[in-house]
Amino acid sequence: MLELLVYVFTQLLTFEPHIMLRGYSFSPESLSNWLHLWLTAAIALVSYLSAGMLNNSLSIYGDRCKFSTPNQPFWRGGGNFIGNSGLLSLGLVMAGNFQILDTEIVWYPVGGIFVITILAILGLLATNLIFFWLWWFQIPMLGFIRRQNLTSSLDNSAANNSPNSGNPNPLTIKVNAKINNWSAEDTISLTQFSIDKAADAIFWIGIEGEIIYVNESASRLLGYSPSELLLLTIHDINPDFPRDSWHLHWQILRRCGSLKIEARYRTKHNRLIPVEMMINHLNFKGQEYQCVFIRDISDRKQVERMLRERQGEFRTLVSNIPGAVYRSNLDIDRTMTFMSPGVESITGYSANDLILNRTISFASLIHPDDQQTVIDAIQKSVEKRHPYILEYRLRRANGSERWVYDKGQGIFDDDQQVLCLAGAIFDITKQKQASEALRINEERLQLALTGTNQGLWDWNLGTDEVYFSPQCRQMLGYDMKHINNHPRSWLKLVHPEDRHQVIYCLKQHWQNHTHFCEVEHRMFTNNGGWKWVLNHGQVVSRDEQGKPLRMTGTVRDISDRKQAEDALRQSEARERARALQLELTLKQLRQAQAQLIQNEKLSSLGQMVAGIAHEINNPVTFIYGNISYAGQYVQDLLALIELYQRYYPQPVAEIRDRIEEVELGFIVDDLPRILDSMEVGANRIRQIVLSLRNFARLDESEMKPVNIHDGIESTLLILQHRLKGRLPTLEKHEFPEIKVIRNYGYLPKVECYAGQLNQVFLSILSNAIDAILEVEKLENGLVDFDPTIQISTELINSDWVSIKISDNGLGMEEDVRKRLFEPFFTTKPVGHGTGLGLAMSYQIVAKHGGNLTCKSVLTKGSEFAIEIPRRPSVLSKTGRYYLPSEQYSKMENERDSLQS
C-alpha cells in the first residue's frame, strides 16, 4: 500500500497538464487526467490510514487477549494481511473506475466527479464494514478461546504453587502464558520440580498415618533422607499425633477440610522443634490424603519467649518501684490509660479504679490549691518538649493528704502531636515533714546560738551560696563587706596548712563516709593574727542520687583551749622523749646481753667443735694413712696362699681341716671388701671433721671470701641426724625423712665472717626442722605430708646475693612473725628455746650490711630470705649500702628515728 501511495504522488509531481485554449476555456482531457491522479492519491492515502488504524486496534486488543503465535503475533501477521490486502484491492478498483469514466462518460468531468465521489464513499463504507466485522465477530471469538485456556492455566498454576510463593500476579500470568504452550509432560515436570524445591516442608500422609511423599525441605528440616522418611509414619516424627488418637484427628480434618495448627516435630537427632502446620484433606481417585505444609517457627517461638520474659521483667520492675508509673491522656481530667499497682499506697485507690475513670479521675485527686499550677507546668513542658518535675498534694481515699513528686514528659508521634503523658509519682510526705521540722529546728538553733555566742553558717550547694551569721564575722573581727556569701571567700581565710584537711573532711562527709564534718583549723582574723576555731557541719538535704544539696554548721572559738593543749603537748613530748630514751637504752642493754650470751655460746661451741675435730682427726689420719698399706699386705698374703694352693693342692689333713674351719674362701673374698669399707668410713670421718672445722672457723677472725654453698652443706651435715626419719614406737608414730631440695645458682665467693654466717644457717634450718615436726601435733597432720626444706641461692646483681630457706611446716601467725627477731622472744616451751637464735641471726646479717626477712602463712610454711652484699668492705667505703629489700630499709629508718 505504501508503494502505491509513493507511485501516485510521483506521477502527480511529474505530471504537466496541457491546458489548450479553445477560445477562453480549458481542455476537458487535460482536466480529466489531472483530477484522475489527485483522486487516486486521495483514495490511496485514506486506504493507508485506515489500514494503520486497523493495525493499531488489532495490536491493542491482541495484547490484552494474547491471541498470537509464538513466532508471529496475530496483529503483525493476520492484521496486516487483512487490512492491507482489502484496502489495496479497493484502491485498484477505484483506479480502474477512474479510467472507465475518463473514456466513456461524455459529460465528464462534472458528472465524473460526482460518480467518483459516490464510489469513494462506497469504498470507505466497505472498508469500515470489514473492520467492524473483524472487531465484533472474529476477534472476540479468538479472545474467548484464549481466555478459556488462560483461566485453565492459572488454575493449574495456583494449585501447584507454594502458599508463600509471594509472586506478583503479572509475573504469574506471563509464566502461565508461556507454560500454556508446553506439553502436558513438561507441565507435570515443572509442577513436581516446584513441589520438590519448595521452601516449606511438604508431606503427603495416608489414612493410616503412613508418609507417602516428602520434599527436599522436609528432609533438611528433620535431618532424614527422603528414603528414611518414607519408611516412617507421622507418629514417629510428630509426638502430638499418637496412634490412639489418629483416627479422631482424621475425622475432624475430614469434616473441616483444612486446618492450621502449631505442633512439634522430632528430628533424626531426637530434638523437638516447633512448627506451623497447614493441613489440607484431599480426595483423589476415591482415596483420602492429607497434604501438610510445615514451616519451622523456632525463631518466632524464641522471640515470643524473649518477649514474655521482657514483659515479666517490666512487670517486676514496675511492681518494685517505690512509687507509681503512669501513662495518661493530655486532657483536663488526666485520664489514666495505665497505672502501676504502687498508686494504691499513695492515694488509697487501686490502679483499676483510676484507669479510664472520669468519675474518679486523677486530676480530681490533686489538691484544689495545686491543680492550676500542675496544669500550667505540664502544658508549658509539653509546648517546650521538656520533661516536667512537680511537687503537689494528693487527696487520699480516706481524706488525708500526701505530698508527691511527679516526674514525666510528653510522648509525641511523627507529626509532633501529643500521644500521651508518661511519668512516675513518688510519695515525699516524709521528706516534706522533715523539711518543715528542719525549719522549726533552724529557728530554735538560731535562738540557741545567740545565747551561746556561736557562729552559724548555711551552705546551699545547689547555688553555691553560703550564709554567715553575724556571730561568725564578729568572731574574726570582720564586718559584712569583708566576707561575701561565697565559699571561696571563707576558704581564703583558712590557714594554708589546714586547707587540705578541711577540704578532705568535707568530701568525706559529702560521700557519706562520715556522719558529720568536724574539723579544727586556723582562720585569719582582721587584726592579722590566726585564731583556732572548731568547725562542725552536716548535710541536711540530698537529692535522689545522694548528692548533697544543703549543709549547715557552727563555728566556735577554741583558741584558749588550743593554747592549753599546746602547753600540755610540749610537756608530754618532753616526758615521751625521756621514756623513749630509757626504752632505747634498755633495748640496747638487752641486745648487748643477748650478744654476749650468744658470743659465749658460739665461743664455747666453737672451742668444743674444734677440740673434738682435733682429737678425732689424729687417730683418723693414722687409720686412713695405714689402710692403703694394710690393703697391700693383705693382697700379698692372699697371693701367697694362692701360690701355695697351686703347687700343693693336696695339703695335710690338719691344714685341710683348718681351712674348712676358718672358711678360707670366704675370707679371701670378704677381706678386700672389709678394707674398702674401712677406707670409706675413715674418709667419711675426715669429711665430718673438715665440716666441723669449716663450721667453727675459729682461725678466721676477719672477713674472707668464702663459698656460701660449703657453709650450707657443713650446716646440713651437722643437722643430718635431725633430718632422718623416725621409726614407729609405742609412744610415737613413724615420721618420714625430711627432704632437702637444693636449688643452687651460680654464686661467686662472698666476703663474710664464715663462722657467724654458718650460725645463721644453723639457726634458720633448726627452726625449719622444728616447724616441720610441729605438723605431727595436728589432727591428720601426717596424712599425705611430705616434709621438705628448700634452699635456693641466686645472684641478684653484681653486688648482692640471696639465700632463701623455706619449709612446708606449720607456719606462724602475723603477730608472731612481727616479733620474730626480738631478743628473748620465743614460742617454744620452757627449756626448749632461749629466743636468741633468730635475734642474733638478724644482728649478724645486719653486721654484714644485709637484710633478713621472713614470710609465713599459717599451716602453709615459712620462708627466710637472706640478702647480703658480695663485698661489704667495698660498699662500706662509699658510705652507703643499696639493699634490695624495702622492708629492711623501713626497719632501719624506724630504728634511726627511735634513736633520734
C-alpha positions in Angstrom: 0.0 0.0 0.0 2.8 2.3 0.8 4.4 1.6 -2.6 1.1 2.5 -4.4 0.9 5.8 -2.5 4.5 6.7 -3.4 3.8 5.9 -7.1 0.7 8.1 -7.3 2.5 11.1 -5.7 5.5 10.6 -8.1 3.1 10.7 -11.1 1.4 13.7 -9.6 4.6 15.7 -9.2 5.9 14.9 -12.7 2.6 15.5 -14.5 2.4 18.6 -16.7 -1.1 19.4 -17.7 -1.6 20.6 -21.3 -4.1 23.4 -21.0 -5.4 24.1 -24.5 -7.3 27.2 -25.2 -10.4 26.8 -27.1 -11.2 30.3 -27.1 -11.3 31.2 -23.4 -12.0 27.7 -22.0 -9.8 24.8 -20.7 -9.4 21.4 -22.4 -11.6 18.7 -20.8 -9.0 16.0 -21.4 -6.2 17.8 -19.5 -8.5 18.5 -16.6 -9.7 14.8 -16.5 -6.2 13.4 -16.3 -5.2 15.9 -13.6 -8.2 15.1 -11.5 -7.7 11.4 -12.0 -4.3 11.5 -10.5 -5.4 13.6 -7.5 -8.4 11.4 -6.7 -6.2 8.2 -7.0 -3.7 9.7 -4.5 -6.5 10.7 -2.1 -8.1 7.2 -2.1 -4.7 5.6 -1.6 -3.9 7.9 1.4 -7.3 7.2 3.0 -6.7 3.5 2.5 -3.3 3.6 4.1 -4.6 5.5 7.1 -7.5 3.1 7.6 -5.1 0.1 7.4 -2.9 1.8 10.1 -5.9 2.3 12.4 -6.9 -1.3 12.0 -3.4 -2.5 12.7 -3.3 -0.4 15.9 -6.7 -1.6 17.1 -5.7 -5.2 16.5 -2.4 -4.7 18.3 -4.1 -3.3 21.4 -6.7 -6.0 21.6 -4.2 -8.7 20.7 -2.0 -7.6 23.7 -5.0 -7.9 26.0 -6.3 -11.2 24.7 -2.9 -12.8 23.9 -4.2 -14.4 20.6 -0.9 -14.8 18.7 1.6 -17.4 17.7 5.0 -17.7 19.4 6.8 -16.6 16.3 4.4 -14.1 14.7 1.8 -12.1 16.6 -1.6 -12.0 15.2 -1.7 -8.3 14.7 1.6 -8.3 12.7 0.6 -11.3 10.5 -3.2 -11.6 10.1 -3.9 -7.9 10.8 -1.6 -6.5 8.2 -2.7 -9.1 5.6 -6.4 -8.4 6.1 -6.2 -4.7 6.2 -3.6 -4.0 3.5 -4.9 -6.6 1.1 -8.5 -5.4 1.3 -7.7 -1.7 1.0 -5.2 -2.3 -1.8 -7.9 -4.1 -3.8 -10.3 -1.3 -3.1 -7.8 1.3 -4.4 -7.1 -0.7 -7.6 -10.8 -1.0 -8.2 -11.2 2.7 -7.8 -8.3 3.5 -10.1 -9.9 1.3 -12.9 -13.2 3.0 -12.5 -11.5 6.3 -13.0 -10.1 5.1 -16.3 -13.5 3.9 -17.4 -15.1 7.1 -16.6 -12.4 9.0 -18.3 -13.1 7.3 -21.6 -16.8 6.6 -21.7 -18.6 9.4 -19.9 -19.3 12.3 -22.2 -20.3 14.9 -19.6 -17.0 14.4 -17.8 -15.6 16.0 -15.7 -18.6 17.3 -13.8 -20.5 14.0 -13.9 -17.3 12.1 -13.4 -16.5 14.0 -10.3 -19.9 13.1 -8.9 -19.6 9.4 -9.7 -16.1 9.3 -8.3 -17.3 10.8 -5.1 -20.0 8.3 -4.7 -17.6 5.4 -5.4 -15.1 6.8 -2.8 -17.9 6.9 -0.2 -18.9 3.4 -1.0 -15.3 2.2 -0.8 -14.8 3.8 2.6 -18.1 2.3 3.8 -16.9 -1.2 2.6 -13.6 -0.7 4.5 -15.4 0.2 7.7 -17.8 -2.8 7.3 -14.8 -5.1 7.0 -13.2 -3.6 10.1 -16.4 -3.8 12.0 -16.9 -7.5 11.1 -13.3 -8.3 12.2 -13.7 -6.4 15.5 -17.1 -7.6 16.5 -17.1 -11.3 15.5 -13.6 -12.7 14.8 -11.5 -11.0 17.5 -13.9 -11.6 20.5 -14.2 -15.3 19.5 -10.4 -15.7 19.4 -10.1 -13.8 22.7 -12.8 -16.0 24.3 -10.8 -19.1 23.3 -7.6 -17.7 24.6 -9.2 -16.6 27.9 -10.5 -20.1 28.5 -7.0 -21.5 28.0 -5.6 -18.8 30.2 -8.1 -19.5 33.1 -7.3 -23.2 33.0 -3.5 -22.5 33.1 -3.9 -20.1 36.0 -6.0 -22.6 38.0 -3.3 -25.3 37.5 -0.6 -22.9 38.5 -2.4 -21.9 41.7 -2.8 -25.5 42.7 0.9 -26.2 42.2 2.4 -23.1 43.7 3.6 -22.8 47.3 1.3 -20.9 49.7 4.1 -18.5 50.5 5.5 -18.0 47.0 4.6 -14.3 47.0 4.9 -14.0 43.2 3.1 -10.9 41.8 0.1 -11.7 39.6 1.6 -10.2 36.4 4.6 -12.4 36.6 2.4 -15.4 37.3 0.3 -14.6 34.2 3.3 -14.3 32.0 4.8 -17.6 33.3 1.5 -19.4 32.8 1.1 -17.9 29.3 4.4 -19.5 28.4 3.6 -22.8 30.1 0.4 -23.0 28.1 2.4 -23.7 25.0 4.3 -26.6 26.7 3.3 -30.2 26.6 1.5 -31.9 29.4 4.7 -33.8 30.5 6.6 -30.5 30.7 3.9 -29.0 32.9 3.8 -32.0 35.2 7.6 -32.0 35.5 7.6 -28.3 36.3 4.9 -28.9 39.0 6.8 -31.7 40.5 10.0 -29.7 40.5 8.3 -26.8 42.2 7.0 -29.0 45.0 10.4 -30.7 45.5 12.2 -27.4 45.7 9.6 -25.6 47.8 10.9 -23.6 50.8 8.3 -25.2 53.1 8.3 -28.8 54.0 5.5 -30.8 52.3 4.2 -34.1 53.4 1.5 -36.4 51.9 0.0 -38.6 54.6 -2.1 -41.7 54.2 -5.2 -42.7 56.2 -3.1 -44.9 58.5 -0.5 -42.2 59.1 2.0 -43.5 56.6 4.2 -41.0 54.8 3.6 -41.2 51.1 5.7 -38.2 49.8 8.2 -35.7 51.2 10.1 -32.9 49.5 13.7 -31.8 50.0 12.8 -29.2 52.6 11.2 -31.8 54.8 14.4 -33.9 54.7 16.5 -30.9 55.6 14.2 -29.9 58.4 14.1 -33.3 60.1 17.6 -34.5 59.2 16.4 -37.7 57.4 16.9 -38.7 53.9 13.7 -39.0 51.7 14.0 -42.8 51.7 14.2 -42.8 55.6 11.2 -40.6 55.9 9.1 -42.8 53.6 9.7 -45.8 56.0 8.3 -43.8 59.0 4.8 -42.8 60.0 3.5 -39.4 61.2 3.5 -40.9 64.7 7.3 -41.3 64.6 8.1 -37.7 63.9 5.1 -35.9 65.5 4.6 -36.7 69.2 1.3 -34.7 69.2 -0.3 -37.2 66.8 -0.2 -40.6 68.7 -1.7 -43.7 67.1 -4.6 -44.0 69.5 -6.0 -40.5 68.6 -5.1 -40.5 64.9 -8.5 -41.7 63.6 -10.2 -39.0 65.6 -7.9 -36.4 64.1 -8.6 -37.8 60.6 -12.4 -37.5 61.1 -12.0 -33.9 62.4 -9.9 -32.9 59.5 -12.3 -34.6 57.0 -15.1 -32.5 58.5 -13.1 -29.3 58.5 -11.3 -29.7 55.1 -8.3 -27.7 56.1 -6.7 -26.8 59.4 -3.8 -24.6 60.6 -2.2 -25.6 63.9 1.1 -25.5 65.7 2.9 -28.7 66.7 6.2 -30.2 67.5 8.3 -32.4 65.2 11.1 -34.7 66.3 14.3 -34.7 64.2 16.5 -37.6 63.5 18.7 -36.5 66.4 15.7 -36.7 68.7 15.4 -32.9 69.0 11.9 -31.4 69.1 11.3 -28.3 67.0 8.2 -26.1 66.9 6.4 -26.0 63.6 3.4 -24.4 62.0 1.3 -26.9 60.0 -1.2 -26.2 57.2 -3.2 -29.4 56.8 -5.5 -30.0 53.8 -7.8 -33.0 53.5 -8.0 -34.2 49.8 -9.9 -36.9 47.9 -8.2 -38.3 44.8 -9.5 -41.2 42.8 -11.5 -42.5 45.7 -8.6 -42.3 48.2 -8.2 -39.8 51.1 -5.0 -38.0 51.8 -3.6 -35.2 53.9 -1.3 -32.6 52.3 0.7 -30.9 55.1 2.7 -27.7 54.6 5.2 -27.3 57.5 7.2 -24.3 58.4 9.9 -24.1 61.2 8.9 -21.4 63.7 11.8 -21.9 66.2 12.9 -18.3 65.7 9.4 -17.0 66.2 9.0 -19.1 69.4 12.3 -17.8 70.7 11.2 -14.2 70.0 7.9 -14.8 71.7 9.7 -16.3 74.7 12.0 -13.4 74.9 9.1 -11.0 74.6 7.3 -12.8 77.5 10.5 -12.6 79.6 10.8 -8.9 78.9 7.2 -8.3 79.8 7.7 -10.2 83.0 10.8 -8.2 83.8 8.9 -5.0 83.0 6.1 -6.0 85.3 8.5 -7.0 88.1 10.4 -3.7 87.7 7.2 -1.7 87.8 5.9 -3.5 90.8 9.1 -3.0 92.7 9.4 0.8 92.1 8.7 2.6 95.3 6.0 4.7 93.7 3.6 4.6 90.7 4.3 4.6 87.0 1.6 6.0 84.8 0.5 6.8 81.2 -2.3 9.4 80.8 -4.0 11.4 78.2 -3.3 15.2 77.9 -6.8 16.3 79.0 -8.3 18.2 81.8 -9.0 15.0 83.8 -5.6 13.5 83.1 -7.4 10.2 82.2 -5.1 7.3 83.0 -4.6 4.6 80.4 -2.0 2.7 82.6 -1.2 2.9 86.2 1.1 0.6 88.3 -0.1 -1.0 91.5 2.1 1.3 93.6 -0.5 4.1 93.3 -2.7 2.4 95.9 -0.2 3.0 98.7 -0.1 6.7 97.7 -3.8 7.5 97.0 -5.7 4.6 98.6 -7.3 3.8 95.2 -6.3 0.8 93.2 -4.9 1.1 89.7 -8.1 -0.2 88.2 -10.1 2.4 90.0 -8.2 5.2 88.2 -7.7 3.7 84.7 -10.2 5.3 82.2 -12.3 6.5 85.0 -13.7 10.0 84.6 -15.8 9.9 87.8 -12.7 9.5 90.0 -10.1 11.0 87.7 -6.6 11.6 88.7 -7.0 15.3 88.3 -9.8 15.3 90.9 -7.3 13.9 93.5 -5.0 16.9 93.2 -5.4 19.4 95.9 -7.5 22.4 94.6 -4.7 24.8 95.5 -2.3 22.9 93.3 -4.5 22.0 90.3 -3.9 25.1 88.3 -0.1 25.0 89.0 0.1 21.4 87.8 -1.9 22.1 84.6 0.2 25.1 83.7 3.5 23.3 84.4 2.5 20.3 82.3 1.3 22.5 79.4 4.4 24.5 79.4 6.7 21.5 79.4 4.7 19.9 76.5 5.0 23.1 74.5 8.8 23.2 75.0 9.2 19.4 74.6 10.9 19.3 78.1 10.3 16.9 81.0 8.3 18.2 83.9 9.1 17.9 87.6 6.3 18.8 90.0 5.6 18.6 93.7 2.0 18.8 94.8 -0.5 17.4 97.2 -3.0 14.5 96.6 -6.1 13.7 98.5 -6.3 10.0 99.6 -9.4 7.9 99.6 -9.7 8.4 103.4 -9.5 12.2 103.1 -5.9 12.7 104.2 -3.3 14.5 102.1 0.0 13.3 100.7 2.8 15.2 99.1 4.0 13.6 95.8 6.9 14.1 93.5 5.8 13.8 89.9 8.4 13.5 87.0 7.3 12.8 83.5 7.3 14.0 79.9 5.1 14.1 76.8 5.2 11.4 74.2 4.9 12.6 70.6 4.2 11.0 67.2 6.0 11.6 63.9 3.8 14.7 63.3 4.8 16.1 66.7 1.3 15.6 68.1 1.0 14.6 71.7 0.1 11.0 72.2 0.1 10.7 76.0 2.0 11.7 79.1 4.3 9.2 80.8 6.0 9.5 84.1 6.3 8.3 87.7 4.9 9.5 91.1 6.7 9.2 94.4 5.4 9.8 97.9 7.5 12.6 99.5 5.3 13.2 102.5 8.0 12.2 105.0 10.6 14.5 103.2 8.2 17.4 103.4 7.5 16.8 107.0 11.3 16.6 107.7 11.8 19.8 105.8 9.2 21.5 108.0 10.7 20.1 111.1 14.1 21.3 110.0 12.8 24.8 109.5 11.5 24.8 113.0 14.7 23.4 114.3 16.7 26.1 112.5 14.7 28.8 114.2 15.4 27.2 117.6 19.0 26.7 116.7 19.4 30.4 115.9 18.0 31.3 119.3 20.4 28.9 121.0 23.4 30.2 119.0 22.6 33.7 120.0 22.7 32.6 123.7 25.9 30.6 123.4 27.9 33.1 121.2 28.5 30.6 118.4 28.5 31.4 114.7 26.2 29.7 112.2 26.7 29.1 108.5 24.2 27.7 105.9 25.6 26.4 102.6 23.3 25.9 99.6 25.4 23.6 97.5 23.0 23.9 94.5 23.5 27.6 94.1 27.0 27.6 95.8 26.0 30.4 98.2 26.8 30.5 101.9 25.1 32.4 104.7 27.3 33.5 107.6 25.6 34.7 110.8 26.8 38.0 112.3 28.5 36.0 115.1 30.8 34.4 112.5 32.0 37.7 111.3 32.3 39.2 114.8 34.4 36.2 115.9 37.0 37.0 113.3 36.7 40.8 113.5 35.1 41.4 110.1 32.0 43.3 109.0 29.5 42.4 106.3 31.5 43.8 103.4 34.7 41.8 104.1 33.1 38.3 103.8 30.7 37.8 100.9 28.3 34.8 100.6 30.7 32.6 98.6 32.7 29.6 99.8 35.9 30.8 98.3 35.9 34.0 100.4 35.7 31.8 103.5 38.3 29.3 102.2 40.8 32.1 101.6 40.8 32.9 105.4 41.7 29.3 106.3 45.4 28.7 107.1 47.2 27.3 104.0 48.4 24.3 106.0 44.9 23.5 107.1 43.0 23.9 103.8 43.7 20.3 102.6 42.4 18.9 105.8 39.3 21.0 105.7 38.5 20.0 102.0 39.2 16.4 102.7 36.8 16.4 105.7 34.1 18.0 103.5 34.5 15.5 100.7 34.4 12.5 103.1 31.1 13.8 104.6 29.6 14.6 101.2 30.3 11.0 100.1 28.5 9.7 103.2 31.7 8.3 104.7 31.2 10.3 108.0 28.0 11.2 109.9 29.1 14.8 110.2 32.1 17.1 109.3 34.1 18.3 112.3 37.5 19.8 111.9 39.7 22.2 113.9 41.7 24.7 111.8 43.1 28.2 111.9 41.4 31.3 110.5 42.9 34.6 109.5 41.5 37.5 111.7 41.1 41.1 110.8 43.9 42.2 113.1 46.4 40.0 111.1 46.6 37.1 113.5 45.4 33.5 113.4 42.6 32.1 115.5 41.8 28.4 116.1 38.1 27.5 115.5 36.0 24.3 115.7 34.0 23.9 112.5 31.1 21.5 112.9 28.7 20.9 110.0 26.3 18.3 108.5 24.4 17.8 105.2 20.7 18.2 105.8 19.4 17.7 102.3 20.3 15.4 99.4 18.8 14.7 96.0 17.6 11.3 94.7 21.1 10.3 93.8 22.5 11.2 97.2 24.2 14.4 96.1 24.3 17.0 98.9 22.0 20.0 98.4 22.3 21.9 101.6 24.7 21.8 104.5 24.6 23.8 107.8 27.0 24.1 110.7 28.5 26.1 113.5 31.8 27.8 114.2 33.2 28.2 117.8 36.4 29.9 119.0 38.8 27.4 120.6 42.0 29.4 120.8 42.2 29.3 124.6 41.8 25.5 124.5 44.5 25.1 121.8 47.0 27.1 123.9 46.4 24.9 126.9 46.7 21.8 124.6 50.0 23.1 123.1 51.4 23.5 126.6 50.3 20.1 127.6 51.6 18.6 124.4 55.0 20.1 124.9 55.2 18.7 128.4 54.1 15.3 127.1 56.7 15.4 124.4 59.4 16.0 126.9 58.3 13.1 129.0 57.8 10.9 125.9 61.4 11.7 124.8 62.7 10.7 128.1 60.7 7.5 128.1 61.9 6.7 124.5 65.5 7.3 125.6 65.0 4.9 128.5 63.4 2.4 126.2 66.2 2.7 123.7 68.8 2.3 126.4 67.0 -0.8 127.8 66.8 -2.2 124.3 70.5 -1.7 123.7 71.3 -3.4 127.1 69.2 -6.4 126.1 70.8 -6.6 122.7 74.3 -6.4 124.4 73.3 -9.0 126.9 71.9 -11.3 124.2 75.0 -10.7 122.1 77.3 -11.6 124.9 75.4 -14.7 125.7 75.3 -15.7 122.1 79.0 -15.0 121.6 79.8 -17.0 124.7 77.7 -19.9 123.4 79.4 -19.6 120.0 82.8 -19.4 121.5 82.2 -22.5 123.7 80.6 -24.3 120.8 83.5 -23.4 118.5 86.1 -24.5 121.0 84.3 -27.7 121.7 83.9 -28.4 118.0 87.4 -27.5 117.3 88.7 -29.8 120.1 86.6 -32.7 119.0 87.7 -32.2 115.5 91.3 -32.1 116.5 91.1 -35.2 118.7 89.3 -37.2 116.1 91.5 -36.0 113.3 94.8 -37.6 114.7 93.6 -41.2 115.0 91.5 -40.9 111.9 94.5 -39.7 110.0 96.6 -42.6 111.3 93.9 -45.1 110.3 93.3 -43.5 106.9 97.1 -43.4 106.2 97.7 -47.1 107.1 94.7 -48.6 105.3 96.4 -48.5 102.0 99.4 -50.4 103.3 97.2 -52.9 105.1 95.4 -53.5 101.9 98.7 -54.1 100.0 99.8 -56.5 102.7 96.6 -58.4 102.6 96.8 -58.7 98.8 100.4 -60.1 99.1 99.3 -62.7 101.7 96.3 -63.7 99.6 98.6 -64.1 96.6 101.0 -66.2 98.6 98.2 -68.5 99.8 97.0 -68.9 96.2 100.6 -69.8 95.2 100.8 -72.5 97.9 97.4 -73.9 96.8 98.7 -74.1 93.2 101.8 -76.1 94.0 100.5 -78.0 97.0 96.9 -78.8 96.0 96.8 -81.7 98.5 97.7 -80.3 101.9 97.9 -82.5 105.0 94.7 -83.3 106.8 95.3 -80.8 109.7 95.7 -77.9 107.3 92.7 -79.0 105.3 90.6 -79.1 108.4 91.8 -75.7 109.5 90.9 -74.3 106.0 87.4 -75.6 106.3 87.1 -74.3 109.9 88.1 -70.7 109.1 86.3 -70.7 105.7 89.4 -69.6 103.8 87.4 -69.0 100.6 85.0 -66.6 102.3 87.9 -64.8 103.9 89.7 -64.4 100.6 86.5 -62.8 99.0 85.4 -60.7 102.0 88.7 -59.3 103.3 89.3 -56.9 100.4 85.7 -55.6 100.8 86.3 -55.0 104.6 89.4 -53.0 103.9 87.5 -50.9 101.2 84.6 -50.3 103.8 87.2 -49.2 106.4 88.7 -46.7 103.9 85.2 -45.3 103.0 84.4 -44.9 106.7 87.7 -43.2 107.5 87.2 -40.9 104.6 83.7 -40.0 105.9 85.1 -39.3 109.3 87.7 -37.0 107.7 84.9 -35.1 105.9 82.9 -34.7 109.1 86.0 -33.3 110.8 86.6 -30.9 107.9 82.9 -29.8 108.1 83.2 -29.2 111.8 86.3 -27.1 111.2 84.6 -25.2 108.4 81.5 -24.5 110.6 83.6 -23.3 113.6 86.1 -21.2 111.6 88.0 -20.3 114.8 91.0 -19.5 112.7 89.2 -16.7 110.7 88.6 -13.5 112.8 88.1 -11.2 109.8 86.1 -11.2 106.6 87.4 -13.5 103.9 85.9 -14.7 100.6 84.2 -18.0 101.2 81.9 -20.3 99.3 78.4 -20.0 100.7 77.4 -23.4 99.4 80.2 -25.0 101.5 78.9 -23.3 104.7 75.3 -24.5 103.9 76.5 -28.1 103.3 78.5 -28.1 106.6 75.4 -27.0 108.5 73.3 -29.7 106.8 75.9 -32.3 107.8 75.7 -31.3 111.4 71.9 -31.4 111.3 71.9 -34.7 109.4 70.6 -36.7 112.5 67.6 -34.5 112.7 66.7 -34.8 109.0 66.5 -38.6 109.2 63.1 -40.1 109.6 61.9 -41.8 112.8 60.8 -45.4 113.1 57.5 -46.1 114.8 57.5 -46.7 118.6 54.9 -47.4 121.2 54.7 -43.7 122.0 55.1 -42.0 118.6 54.2 -42.7 115.1 56.6 -43.1 112.2 57.9 -39.8 110.8 59.2 -39.6 107.3 62.6 -38.3 106.4 62.9 -34.6 105.7 63.9 -33.9 102.1 66.3 -31.2 101.3 65.9 -29.7 97.9 68.9 -27.7 96.8 68.3 -25.0 94.1 71.9 -23.6 94.0 72.5 -20.9 91.5 75.9 -19.5 90.5 77.4 -17.6 93.4 80.9 -16.2 93.5 82.8 -16.1 96.7 81.4 -13.7 99.3 83.3 -11.7 101.8 81.9 -12.5 105.2 82.5 -13.9 108.7 82.1 -17.5 107.7 81.5 -18.9 111.3 78.9 -16.3 112.1 77.1 -16.8 108.8 77.1 -20.6 109.4 75.5 -19.9 112.7 72.7 -18.0 110.9 72.2 -21.1 108.6 72.1 -23.3 111.6 69.5 -21.2 113.5 67.2 -20.9 110.4 67.5 -24.6 109.5 66.9 -25.7 113.1 63.7 -23.6 113.3 62.6 -25.1 109.9 63.0 -28.6 111.3 61.1 -27.7 114.5 58.3 -26.2 112.4 58.0 -29.4 110.3 58.0 -31.6 113.4 55.1 -29.5 114.8 52.9 -30.8 112.0 52.7 -34.1 113.8 50.7 -32.4 116.6 47.9 -31.5 114.2 45.0 -33.9 113.6 45.6 -35.9 110.5 48.8 -33.8 110.1 51.0 -36.6 108.7 48.4 -37.8 106.1 49.9 -37.2 102.7 52.5 -35.0 104.3 55.9 -34.8 102.5 58.3 -32.8 104.8 60.5 -30.7 102.6 63.1 -28.0 103.1 64.1 -26.0 100.0 67.3 -24.0 99.8 67.7 -21.5 96.9 70.6 -19.3 96.1 71.0 -16.7 93.4 73.0 -13.7 92.4 70.6 -10.7 92.5 73.0 -8.4 90.7 76.8 -7.9 90.5 77.0 -6.8 94.2 74.3 -8.7 96.0 73.5 -12.4 96.7 70.3 -14.0 98.0 69.9 -17.2 100.1 66.3 -18.4 100.7 65.4 -21.2 103.1 61.8 -22.3 103.0 59.8 -25.2 104.7 56.3 -26.6 104.5 55.9 -26.8 108.2 53.3 -25.4 110.5 53.9 -21.7 109.7 53.1 -18.8 112.1 50.6 -16.1 112.7 51.2 -12.5 111.6 51.6 -11.3 115.3 54.3 -13.9 115.9 56.1 -13.0 112.6 56.3 -9.3 113.5 58.1 -10.2 116.8 60.3 -12.9 115.3 63.6 -11.1 115.6 63.1 -9.6 119.1 65.6 -10.8 121.7 64.3 -13.4 124.1 61.1 -13.8 122.2 60.2 -17.5 121.6 57.1 -19.6 121.1 58.7 -22.8 122.3 58.1 -24.4 125.7 60.3 -23.5 128.7 63.7 -25.3 128.4 63.5 -25.7 124.6 64.5 -22.3 123.4 66.1 -19.0 124.6 64.7 -16.7 121.9 68.2 -15.5 120.9 68.8 -17.6 117.7 66.9 -15.5 115.2 67.6 -12.3 117.0 71.4 -12.9 116.8 71.0 -14.1 113.2 69.3 -10.7 112.4 72.2 -8.9 114.0 74.8 -11.0 112.2 73.1 -10.3 108.8 72.8 -6.6 109.6 76.5 -6.6 110.6 77.3 -7.8 107.1 75.2 -4.9 105.7 72.4 -7.2 104.7 68.8 -7.9 105.4 67.0 -10.9 106.9 63.2 -11.2 106.3 60.6 -13.8 106.9 57.3 -14.6 105.1 54.9 -17.1 106.6 51.4 -18.4 106.1 49.8 -20.4 108.9 49.6 -24.2 108.1 51.4 -23.5 104.8 55.0 -22.9 105.8 57.6 -20.2 106.1 60.4 -18.7 104.0 63.5 -16.8 105.4 65.4 -14.6 102.9 69.0 -13.5 103.5 70.3 -10.7 101.3 73.9 -9.7 101.8 76.4 -7.7 99.7 79.1 -9.8 98.0 81.8 -7.4 99.0 80.7 -5.4 102.1 84.2 -3.9 102.6 84.0 -2.2 99.1 80.4 -0.9 99.7 81.2 0.4 103.2 84.0 2.6 101.9 81.4 4.6 99.8 79.4 5.2 103.0 76.1 3.6 101.6 74.5 0.2 101.2 72.0 -0.3 98.5 69.8 -3.0 99.9 67.3 -4.6 97.5 64.7 -5.2 100.3 62.4 -2.2 101.1 61.3 -3.8 104.3 64.8 -3.7 105.8 65.2 -0.1 104.8 61.9 0.7 106.5 63.1 -1.0 109.7 66.4 0.8 109.6 64.5 4.1 109.2 62.3 3.3 112.2 65.3 2.4 114.3 67.1 5.6 113.3 64.0 7.7 114.2 63.7 5.9 117.5 67.3 6.7 118.3 66.9 10.3 117.3 
